[in-house]
């Protein structure tokens, strides 16, 4: 039996690639007959524990602190949290005795990778974005291998360690029956579908803006909203109350979720996505050839979300509305124009030309090499 620790979190952008890796390993286990045991190490307050539970992964949490690039008294407190996180990880590693560690980034991953280095446990870290995050820059010094989605990220790491693999994507988003998806989701079938998501944690600005234009949108389309826990969960409750206030005709066209685990069903019936532009989201939409309007997170390190969104915009598969420009009027106009002008069809055609960055096979091969297990081409 091989044992693997998967770590990464703080947001869905780090947790969902971790789930994709777990799914890859489970599928390999079924096909090969090899026994693989997975332990997910995450933060105490992140969304990783719920995601791990939904995917039947054993989960433990460690102490962690945010790594800031600016002066703050919180840095001193968080420094000691990170040190405690290293000791927490050392105890877990000594007990679990993993053969390797796979990290998808985020602050929680740094203590785990460092502890792995001290115990002689090899680590692979995955960098999802064009501009490497601070957590991965630190963890990269202690890792055996660094897998990259984009070649542009290589400048941040040792050339001897890096390999361009693409990003891990959940296989469940591809293996979807559209008819079944329609039966599972309460939408009006002869109307288009817009999916709105601020990511796993939610986005108050996007939720609030969307709620103001929903009455007009629902007159001619279905809207599915993943509200997340933005605004301490109040956005989700507000949207549920708003839905209840609608007449029966419009109520049938609005679906509100806190968090959507099996998002493949939603993608399968969606015509347009309005979302943040984390690396995972952008790459899933590229793989599915699904047009988008992106509202990049303005405070993202190195403006990484804007750069992610630009990959789709350059080919004509997405539009970008920056936070500073976002208004209900502009968002409503942008959505309506895409549907009314026929531009949406052109965007779908343009996306067919864009390279798929899915790295599942390359990453699986890299993991199996580290575990000294046989990789067989399908």
C-alpha positions in Angstrom: 0.0 0.0 0.0 1.1 3.5 -0.9 0.3 6.4 1.4 -0.1 10.0 0.1 -0.7 13.3 1.9 -2.6 15.9 -0.1 -2.5 19.4 1.1 -3.7 22.8 -0.1 -6.5 25.1 0.7 -7.8 28.4 2.1 -10.1 28.7 -0.9 -11.7 26.5 -3.5 -9.0 27.5 -6.0 -6.5 25.3 -4.0 -9.0 22.7 -2.6 -10.6 21.7 -5.9 -7.3 20.8 -7.7 -6.6 18.7 -4.6 -9.9 16.9 -5.1 -8.9 16.4 -8.8 -5.7 14.7 -7.7 -7.6 12.5 -5.2 -10.0 11.5 -8.0 -7.1 10.6 -10.3 -5.5 8.4 -7.7 -8.8 6.6 -7.0 -9.3 5.9 -10.6 -5.7 4.6 -10.9 -6.3 2.4 -7.9 -9.4 0.8 -9.5 -7.7 0.2 -12.8 -4.3 -1.0 -11.4 -5.3 -2.9 -8.3 -2.7 -0.9 -6.3 -3.8 0.2 -2.9 -3.5 3.9 -2.2 -4.4 5.6 1.1 -5.0 9.4 1.0 -4.9 11.8 3.9 -5.9 15.4 3.3 -4.2 18.1 5.5 -6.0 21.4 5.6 -6.7 24.5 7.7 -9.0 24.6 10.6 -11.3 27.3 9.2 -11.1 26.7 5.5 -13.5 24.9 3.2 -11.2 21.9 2.8 -12.7 19.8 5.5 -16.2 19.9 3.9 -14.7 19.2 0.5 -12.6 16.3 1.8 -15.6 14.8 3.5 -17.7 15.0 0.4 -15.0 13.2 -1.5 -14.5 10.6 1.2 -10.9 11.7 2.1 -9.6 11.4 5.6 -8.9 14.9 6.9 -6.8 16.5 9.6 -6.2 20.2 10.3 -3.1 22.0 11.3 -2.3 25.5 12.6 -1.5 27.9 9.9 -0.9 31.6 9.4 -1.2 34.0 6.4 2.0 35.0 4.8 1.9 38.7 4.0 4.2 40.7 1.8 3.6 43.9 3.8 4.4 45.0 7.4 1.7 44.0 9.9 1.8 43.0 13.6 -0.3 40.0 12.5 2.9 38.7 10.8 4.5 38.1 14.1 1.5 36.1 15.4 1.2 34.2 12.2 4.9 33.4 12.2 4.3 31.4 15.4 1.2 29.8 13.9 3.3 28.6 10.9 5.9 27.2 13.3 3.2 25.4 15.2 1.9 24.1 11.9 5.2 22.6 11.1 5.2 20.8 14.4 1.6 19.7 13.8 2.6 18.3 10.4 5.7 16.5 11.8 3.4 14.6 14.3 1.0 13.7 11.5 3.8 12.6 9.1 5.4 10.5 11.9 2.1 8.7 12.5 0.8 8.4 8.9 4.2 7.6 7.4 3.4 8.9 3.9 5.4 7.9 0.8 4.9 11.4 -0.7 3.2 14.7 -0.3 1.2 16.5 -3.1 0.5 20.2 -2.5 -1.8 22.4 -4.4 -0.7 25.6 -2.6 -2.2 28.0 -0.2 -0.8 29.0 3.2 -1.8 25.7 4.9 0.6 23.8 2.5 3.8 25.5 3.6 4.2 23.8 7.0 3.3 20.4 5.5 5.9 20.6 2.8 8.6 21.9 5.2 7.8 19.1 7.6 8.0 16.6 4.7 11.5 17.9 3.9 12.7 17.4 7.5 11.4 13.8 7.5 12.7 12.9 4.1 9.3 12.7 2.5 9.3 13.8 -1.1 6.9 16.6 -2.1 5.4 17.7 -5.4 3.9 21.1 -5.4 1.6 22.4 -8.1 1.6 26.1 -9.2 -1.7 26.9 -10.9 -1.2 30.6 -11.9 1.1 32.5 -14.2 2.5 34.5 -11.2 3.6 32.1 -8.5 2.1 32.7 -5.1 4.2 33.4 -2.0 3.3 30.1 -0.4 4.5 28.1 -3.3 7.7 30.2 -3.6 8.6 29.2 -0.1 7.4 25.6 -0.3 9.3 25.2 -3.6 12.6 25.5 -1.8 11.7 22.3 0.1 9.9 20.3 -2.6 11.4 17.6 -4.8 9.4 18.6 -7.9 7.4 21.7 -8.9 4.6 21.1 -11.5 3.5 24.2 -13.5 0.4 25.0 -15.4 2.1 27.7 -17.4 5.7 27.9 -18.7 5.8 31.6 -17.6 5.8 30.5 -14.0 9.2 28.7 -14.3 11.2 31.9 -13.6 10.1 31.7 -9.9 11.6 28.3 -9.3 14.7 26.2 -9.7 14.9 24.9 -13.3 16.1 21.5 -12.1 12.8 21.0 -10.2 10.2 22.3 -12.6 8.0 20.5 -15.1 5.2 21.9 -17.3 2.2 19.6 -16.7 -0.9 21.7 -16.9 -3.5 21.9 -14.2 -5.4 19.1 -12.4 -9.0 19.2 -13.4 -11.9 17.2 -11.9 -12.8 14.4 -14.2 -16.3 14.7 -13.0 -16.8 17.9 -15.0 -16.3 16.0 -18.2 -18.2 12.9 -17.5 -21.7 14.4 -17.4 -24.9 13.4 -19.1 -26.7 16.6 -20.1 -30.1 15.1 -20.0 -29.5 13.8 -16.4 -28.1 17.3 -15.5 -31.4 18.9 -16.7 -33.3 16.4 -14.5 -31.3 17.3 -11.4 -31.4 21.1 -11.8 -34.7 23.0 -11.6 -34.5 25.1 -14.8 -36.8 26.0 -17.6 -35.4 23.9 -20.5 -36.3 26.2 -23.4 -34.5 29.2 -21.9 -30.7 29.8 -21.8 -28.8 29.3 -18.5 -26.3 31.7 -16.9 -24.2 30.4 -14.0 -22.9 32.9 -11.5 -20.1 32.1 -9.1 -17.7 34.1 -6.9 -15.7 30.9 -6.2 -15.9 28.5 -3.3 -15.8 31.3 -0.7 -18.2 33.5 -2.6 -18.0 37.1 -3.7 -20.2 39.7 -2.0 -19.7 42.3 -4.7 -20.8 39.9 -7.4 -23.7 38.5 -5.4 -24.9 42.0 -4.6 -24.6 43.2 -8.2 -26.4 40.2 -9.6 -29.3 40.4 -7.2 -30.0 43.9 -8.5 -30.3 42.7 -12.1 -32.0 39.4 -11.5 -35.6 40.6 -12.1 -34.7 41.7 -15.6 -32.5 38.7 -16.4 -35.1 36.2 -15.3 -37.6 37.6 -17.8 -35.7 35.8 -20.5 -33.2 33.3 -19.0 -32.4 30.9 -16.1 -29.9 32.0 -13.5 -28.0 29.6 -11.2 -26.0 31.4 -8.4 -23.4 29.9 -6.1 -23.3 32.5 -3.4 -20.7 30.9 -1.1 -20.3 32.2 2.4 -19.7 35.7 1.3 -20.8 38.4 3.8 -20.7 35.8 6.6 -23.3 33.7 4.7 -25.8 36.6 4.5 -25.7 36.8 0.7 -26.9 33.2 0.4 -29.8 33.9 2.8 -30.6 37.2 1.1 -30.8 35.5 -2.3 -33.0 32.7 -1.0 -35.4 35.3 0.4 -35.3 37.2 -2.8 -36.2 34.0 -4.7 -39.2 33.5 -2.4 -40.4 37.0 -3.2 -40.6 36.3 -6.9 -43.8 35.2 -8.7 -44.0 31.5 -9.6 -42.9 32.1 -13.2 -39.6 33.8 -12.3 -39.0 31.7 -9.2 -38.7 28.6 -11.4 -35.9 30.3 -13.3 -33.6 31.1 -10.3 -31.6 28.5 -8.4 -29.5 29.5 -5.4 -26.7 27.4 -3.9 -24.3 28.0 -1.0 -21.7 25.7 -2.6 -21.9 23.3 -5.6 -19.7 20.3 -5.3 -20.7 18.6 -8.6 -20.4 21.7 -10.7 -20.2 19.5 -13.9 -24.0 19.3 -14.0 -24.2 23.1 -13.9 -21.5 23.5 -16.6 -23.2 21.0 -18.8 -26.4 23.1 -19.2 -24.9 26.6 -18.9 -24.5 28.9 -21.9 -22.5 31.6 -20.1 -20.6 31.8 -16.8 -20.2 35.0 -14.8 -17.4 34.5 -12.3 -14.1 35.3 -10.6 -11.1 34.2 -12.6 -9.1 31.9 -10.4 -6.8 29.5 -12.4 -9.0 26.5 -11.7 -12.2 28.2 -13.0 -10.5 29.6 -16.1 -8.9 26.3 -17.0 -12.1 24.3 -16.5 -14.0 26.7 -18.8 -11.2 26.5 -21.4 -11.4 22.7 -21.2 -15.2 22.8 -21.6 -15.2 25.6 -24.2 -17.7 27.6 -22.1 -17.8 31.4 -22.6 -17.5 33.7 -19.6 -17.7 37.2 -18.2 -14.9 37.5 -15.6 -14.7 39.9 -12.7 -11.1 39.4 -11.5 -10.3 39.8 -7.8 -8.6 43.1 -7.7 -6.4 42.4 -4.7 -5.1 39.1 -6.1 -1.3 38.8 -5.9 0.4 40.2 -9.0 -3.1 40.8 -10.5 -3.1 37.1 -11.3 -6.8 36.8 -11.8 -6.8 39.4 -14.5 -3.9 37.6 -16.2 -5.8 34.3 -16.0 -8.9 35.9 -17.5 -6.9 37.5 -20.3 -5.9 34.1 -21.6 -9.6 33.5 -22.6 -10.2 37.2 -23.6 -7.3 37.3 -26.1 -8.8 34.4 -28.1 -12.3 36.0 -27.9 -13.8 33.5 -25.5 -14.4 35.8 -22.6 -15.1 39.4 -21.5 -13.5 41.1 -18.5 -15.2 43.6 -16.2 -12.8 45.0 -13.6 -14.0 45.5 -10.0 -13.6 49.2 -10.3 -15.9 49.3 -13.3 -18.5 46.8 -12.1 -22.1 48.2 -11.9 -25.4 46.5 -12.2 -26.1 48.5 -15.4 -22.8 47.4 -17.0 -23.2 43.7 -16.1 -26.8 43.6 -17.3 -25.8 45.3 -20.6 -22.9 42.9 -21.1 -25.0 39.8 -20.5 -27.8 41.0 -22.7 -25.5 42.0 -25.6 -23.8 38.5 -25.6 -27.2 36.8 -26.0 -28.9 39.3 -28.3 -26.0 39.9 -30.7 -25.1 36.3 -31.4 -21.6 37.0 -30.0 -22.0 34.1 -27.6 -21.8 31.7 -30.5 -18.6 33.4 -31.8 -17.1 33.1 -28.4 -17.8 29.3 -28.3 -16.2 28.9 -31.7 -13.2 30.9 -30.7 -12.6 28.7 -27.6 -12.3 25.7 -29.9 -9.0 27.1 -31.0 -7.6 27.5 -27.5 -5.2 24.9 -26.1 -6.6 22.8 -23.2 -4.3 23.1 -20.2 -5.7 20.0 -18.4 -2.7 18.2 -16.9 -4.3 15.1 -15.4 -2.3 12.5 -17.2 1.1 14.3 -16.8 0.5 14.8 -13.1 -0.5 11.3 -12.6 2.6 10.1 -14.3 4.8 12.4 -12.2 3.1 11.1 -9.0 3.5 7.5 -9.9 7.2 8.0 -10.8 7.7 9.4 -7.3 5.9 6.4 -5.8 7.8 4.0 -8.0 4.5 2.7 -9.4 3.9 1.7 -13.1 2.3 4.2 -15.4 0.4 2.7 -18.3 -0.7 4.8 -21.3 -4.4 4.3 -22.0 
